[in-house]
């Protein structure tokens, strides 16, 4: 079941990062209080890393029981372990190395020098198997029902590494795919598919900056998911677009929230 997107528009990207970090802390704490643990899917890029940095500096971060948090990634650049362009590397630098996570619950996608070597198809299949192993019967899916799955929105409307018109965005069966020939470097990537994204309770799409304004307008104005992958990224319980005023500048007034947060 898909949910109608809700918009939250902040004054600027710094405020958006801080407010979203506070929102995420609250969501994790609530999940841990009700279920004992929480699961979050991280995103990379400018806005994803900005959020993690804001979380690292938040006084409320200690409210999270980091040892009872499962972390996954929605996509990854297929590069060697520790490469500065990998989302996992950037996340460790921004936040993960400074909080007491359980290493067994940090699920980085395979690197190009990992156990599958340069076989990106095998690496993608292995991550899909890891997700399936973590899913519970009540999830009714081949992935866990993530509490929050975060996605950056690209200027071309891509989310994770699902790019407009490429095979990955058309996938309806598999939960993880190898991406060949991505239009932005590097060309080789591993990505969640839309079915995996839509298994999450909440999907949060992060869009800040004027270069995201056209993408937001397209995705929120009824475009199809093959042409605009962000349009197909919805959560079971909630779909949130977390934006700054620059990214929301081209949206019709009817789409704007009634008040500023």
N, C-alpha and C positions, 0 to 999 in steps of 0.2 A: 504494500500500500504506500503510495507516495503522498507527501504532504505539501500543502501550498507554502511557498517560500514566505518567510517573514523577514523584513528589512530592519536593521539597526544601523543608523547612520551617525557616525561620530565626526567631530569637528576636523580632526586631522589624524594621520597615521599613528602618531605617538599615543594619542588618547585612545585610539582604537586598540592598539597593542595592550595597553595597561588595562582597559576595561574588559577586553577579551580574556586576558590572563586571569582576572578576578572571576569572570564568569566560568572559566574552565576549572579553577580551584574549587568553586562552589559545586560544580557538577560532579567532580571527582569525589569530594568529601561526602556528598549526598549518596552517591553510588556505594561508597565504602561503608557508610552507616547502614544502608539497607541490605547490602548483599555481602559485605566483607571485603570486596575487591572492586576494582574498576578497570576498564579497558579503553584505551584511547589510540586513535590512529593519527600519527603526526604527518605534517606536510613540511616541505622545505621551501626554498625561495625566500624572497625578501620579506614577505609578510609572515610566513611561517616561522622564520628565524627571529623576526622582530618580536613575535608573540612569546617565543621561548625565552628570549633575553629579558622581556618584561616579567615573565614568571620567575626567572632566576632572581630578580631584584625585588620581588614582592615580599613584604613582611609576612603576608598570609601563606607563603609557600609551605611553611612548617605545619600547617593544618592538614596537609596531605600525608597519608601513610605511604611513603614512596615504595616501601617493600611489598605493598599489596596492590601495585599498579602494573598492569600489562601494557606494554607499548609496542605498537606495530607501525609500519610505514605504508602509505598508499602507493608510493612509487619510489624508484631509486635509479640513479644513473649506474649503468653497468661498468664500473671502474674498479681498480684495485682497492683493497681494504686500506682505510686511512687516507684515501685521496681527498683532498680538500673540496672537491666538487660533489662528493657524495652527501646526500641528505643526512645520513647517519653521522658522518664526521662533523658536519656543521651543527647538528643537534647536540652532540656530545660537548662541543665547545661552548655552545650557547647556554646549555642547562644540565644535560644529563650527568656530566662528570662532577657536578657540584651537589648532587642530591643522592641519598642512600638507596638507590634502586637495587632490586634483586636481579643480578645479571641474567638469570634464567628466564626472567620475564621481559627482557628487552629483545625483541624479535627483529633484528636488522635483516634486510634482504641480502641474498648472497652477493659477494663481490666477484669481480672477474678473475681474481687469483685465489678464489675460494675452492671448496671441495669439488665444484663442477667445472672448474677452469673456465675456458672460453665458451662452454656450451650454455648459452643463455636460455635456450628452451628448457634444458634440464634444471637450471637454476629457478626459473619461473615455476615449473612444476613442483619443485621441492618446497617453495614458499606456499604454494596452494595446499600442499599436503600438510604443512605445519599449521596452517589456518584450520584445515578440516579437523586435525587432531585436537585443536583447542575448542572446537565447537561442541556445544552440549545438545542433547536431544531437544530441549525446549527452544533452541535457537532456530530450528526448522530451516537450516541453511548449511552450506559448506564452509561457513565462516562464523566466528563468534558474533553475537549481537552487540557490537561495540557501543559503549556509552556515548562517545563522541568521536566522529570521524571528521578531521579537518582537511580542507582542500584550499590551495591557492588557485586563483582564477587567472589564467594567462590572457594577454592582450588579444589572442586569437580564440578565446573562449575555452582553451583546453583546461582540463582538470586532471590531477595525477599526471600520468603520461598518456592520456587519451586525447589524441589530436583530431580536429575535424576531418571527417571523411576517411581516416585511416582505419585499417582492419580492427584495431583494438576496441574502438568505440562501438563497433557492430557486434562484438562478442556477447552471446546470450547464455552460454553454458559454463565456460570456465570462469574461475574467480580471479586468476592471475594470468597475465600474458607477457610474453616477450615482445618488445617493441623494436622494430627495425626501421631505420630511416626516419627517425624523429626529425621534424623540421627545425628544431633548435638543438644545438650540440649539448651533450654527445648524442650520436644517432642511436646508440643501443641503450635500452632502458627496460626495466621490469615495472609492471603496473597492475594495480587492481583494475578490475573491469567494473562496469556500471552495476551488474548484479551484486558484486561484493560490496560496493559503496552503498547500495540501497538496503543492505542488511543491517546497517547501523541504526540505532535508535535516533540519534541526532546527527545530522550532517551540517557542518558549519563551513560556509564558503567565505574566504577572506579576500577582500578586494580593496586596495588602497592605491591612490595615485591616478592622475589624469589618463595614464596609458591603459587603465582598466575600464574607463568610462564606457567606451563603445562596446566592449565585451559584455559588461553588465547589462547594458541596454538591450543587446541582442538576446542574451540568455533569458532575461526576465520579460521579454515581449512576445513569448510564444514560439520561439524558434524550435526546430526539431533537434534531438540530441545528437544525431549523426553530424549535422552541420554545426551545432554548438553544444559540445559535450557538457558544459556547465549546466545546461538546461535539464539534463538527465540525472543530475546529482541531487537526490532527495533522500531524506531520512524517513524511517518508519513512523516516528512520533513527531519529529520536528525538523524543519529545514530553515536554517538561519543564514542570511547574507549579512555579514559584518563588514561594514564599509566606512570609508571616510567621505567627506563631502565631495572631494574631487572625483572619486570613482562613481559617486551617485549623481554627478552633475548632468548626465544626459537622460536620466530616467524621467518618464512622464510624472507629473506631480501626483497623479492618482496612485502611483506605486510607492510614494514616499510614506514613511510612517507618520502618524498624526502628530507626534511630538519628538523633540530631540532628546536623546538619552542624557 
